[in-house]
Amino acid sequence: MGSSLLKFYPSVLQTIRYLDQHLSTLSVPPSWTIEEVLVDSEQAFLVNDSEYSQPLCTAVQIALVDLMARWGVKAAATIGHSSGKASKSS
């Protein structure tokens, strides 16, 4: 879904690139970009790892909210959920 959005909606690509730019300013930035993981089919397996899936999912959700706002659909509220695994402590 993310790669299709990037392909058909330039504003989604703009949002993703903005988010990538922001991530690059972290004290320990990721060694990958949201755009490259969404576009490169050989990296598709990375979405199974929470290190990638959480920022990717959040980025796509932000891009969708931005896209809908451009269409005049203003969200009154947005919600999300954790996509991480619960760890068991002994």
C-alpha positions in Angstrom: 0.0 0.0 0.0 2.7 2.5 0.9 4.6 2.0 -2.3 1.4 2.6 -4.3 0.6 5.7 -2.4 4.1 7.0 -3.1 3.7 6.2 -6.8 0.3 7.8 -7.4 0.2 10.7 -4.9 3.2 13.2 -5.0 2.1 14.7 -1.7 2.5 11.4 0.0 6.1 11.2 -1.3 6.6 14.7 0.0 5.4 13.8 3.4 7.5 10.6 3.5 10.6 12.6 2.5 9.9 15.2 5.2 9.6 12.4 7.8 12.8 10.8 6.6 14.5 14.2 6.9 13.3 14.5 10.4 14.4 11.0 11.3 17.9 11.8 10.0 18.3 14.5 12.7 18.0 12.0 15.6 21.1 11.5 17.7 21.2 7.9 16.4 19.4 8.1 13.0 18.3 4.9 11.3 20.6 3.5 8.6 17.6 3.2 6.3 14.9 5.6 5.0 11.2 5.1 5.0 11.0 5.8 1.3 13.6 3.1 0.4 12.0 0.4 2.5 8.5 1.2 1.1 9.8 1.3 -2.5 12.3 -1.5 -2.6 10.5 -4.9 -2.9 13.7 -6.7 -1.8 13.4 -4.9 1.6 9.7 -5.8 2.0 10.6 -8.5 4.6 11.8 -5.7 7.0 8.2 -4.8 7.8 8.1 -8.0 10.0 10.6 -6.4 12.4 9.2 -3.8 14.8 12.3 -1.6 14.4 11.0 -1.0 10.9 7.2 -1.7 11.1 6.5 0.9 13.8 8.0 3.9 12.0 6.8 2.7 8.6 3.2 2.3 9.8 3.2 5.6 11.6 4.7 7.3 8.5 2.0 5.9 6.2 -0.7 6.9 8.6 0.7 10.5 8.8 0.9 10.6 5.0 -2.7 9.4 4.7 -4.0 12.1 7.1 -2.0 14.7 5.2 -3.4 13.4 1.9 -7.0 13.5 3.2 -6.5 17.0 4.5 -5.4 18.1 1.0 -8.7 16.6 -0.2 -10.6 18.7 2.4 -11.2 15.8 4.8 -10.1 17.1 8.2 -9.8 14.5 11.0 -11.3 15.6 14.3 -9.0 13.0 16.0 -6.7 10.2 15.1 -5.7 7.1 17.0 -3.2 4.3 16.6 -2.1 1.2 18.3 1.1 -0.5 19.3 2.5 -2.8 16.7 5.3 -4.1 19.0 5.5 -7.4 20.7 5.0 -7.8 24.4 8.1 -9.2 26.0 7.9 -11.7 28.8 10.1 -11.1 31.8 11.2 -13.9 34.0 
